[in-house]
């Protein structure tokens, strides 16, 4: 019963961990951070860039889940590139 309640309220979800090497892309840094969930890995990552001497960051978590950590890392890199190409520095606007 306790295990069910933990999963229901998010207690069974592992914290993001840096699983892939950071990738530099067009002046941005993409760092995949897949979440382990029930034997699968949720696509998650962070995009950072230094703007006017300040490090800006944008974290993203997608609904997509993958069978392997490596697949989640590859997809996080692809998604990070796509977001950068579409939004550029607007990514960091509130």
C-alpha positions in Angstrom: 0.0 0.0 0.0 2.8 2.4 0.8 4.5 1.8 -2.5 1.2 2.6 -4.3 0.8 5.9 -2.4 4.4 6.9 -3.2 3.9 6.3 -6.9 0.6 8.1 -6.8 2.0 11.2 -5.2 5.3 11.2 -7.0 7.5 9.7 -4.3 8.4 6.7 -6.5 9.9 8.9 -9.2 13.6 9.3 -9.3 15.2 12.7 -9.3 16.8 13.8 -12.7 20.4 12.8 -13.0 22.9 14.0 -15.5 23.2 10.9 -17.7 24.6 12.2 -20.9 27.5 14.4 -21.7 26.6 18.1 -22.4 26.5 19.0 -26.0 27.3 22.5 -27.4 25.0 23.7 -30.1 24.9 27.2 -31.6 26.2 28.8 -28.5 23.9 26.9 -26.2 24.6 23.8 -24.0 22.2 20.9 -24.0 22.4 18.5 -21.0 20.2 15.4 -21.2 18.8 14.4 -17.7 16.5 11.5 -18.2 14.2 10.5 -15.4 14.0 6.8 -14.5 10.3 5.7 -14.2 9.3 2.1 -13.7 12.0 0.6 -15.9 11.7 3.3 -18.6 13.2 6.7 -19.0 11.3 10.0 -19.4 12.8 12.5 -21.9 14.2 15.4 -19.8 17.0 17.9 -20.2 18.3 21.4 -19.7 19.4 24.1 -22.1 21.8 26.8 -20.8 23.5 29.8 -22.3 25.5 32.8 -20.9 23.8 36.0 -21.8 25.2 39.4 -20.6 27.4 37.6 -18.1 24.5 35.7 -16.6 23.8 31.9 -17.0 20.3 31.4 -18.2 18.7 27.9 -18.1 15.6 26.3 -19.4 14.5 22.8 -18.1 12.3 20.6 -20.2 10.4 17.4 -19.4 8.4 15.7 -22.1 5.7 13.1 -21.9 7.8 10.8 -24.1 9.2 7.7 -22.4 12.0 5.5 -23.8 13.0 1.9 -23.2 16.7 2.8 -22.6 18.6 5.6 -21.0 20.7 6.0 -24.2 17.6 6.5 -26.3 16.3 9.1 -23.9 19.6 10.9 -24.1 19.6 10.9 -27.9 16.0 12.2 -28.0 16.7 14.9 -25.4 19.6 16.1 -27.6 17.3 16.2 -30.6 14.5 18.0 -28.7 17.0 20.5 -27.3 18.3 21.3 -30.8 14.7 21.7 -32.1 13.8 24.1 -29.3 16.9 26.2 -29.8 16.2 26.3 -33.6 12.6 27.4 -33.0 13.0 29.8 -30.1 16.6 30.9 -29.8 17.1 33.3 -26.9 13.3 33.7 -26.5 13.5 30.4 -24.7 14.7 32.3 -21.6 11.9 34.9 -21.6 9.3 34.6 -18.9 
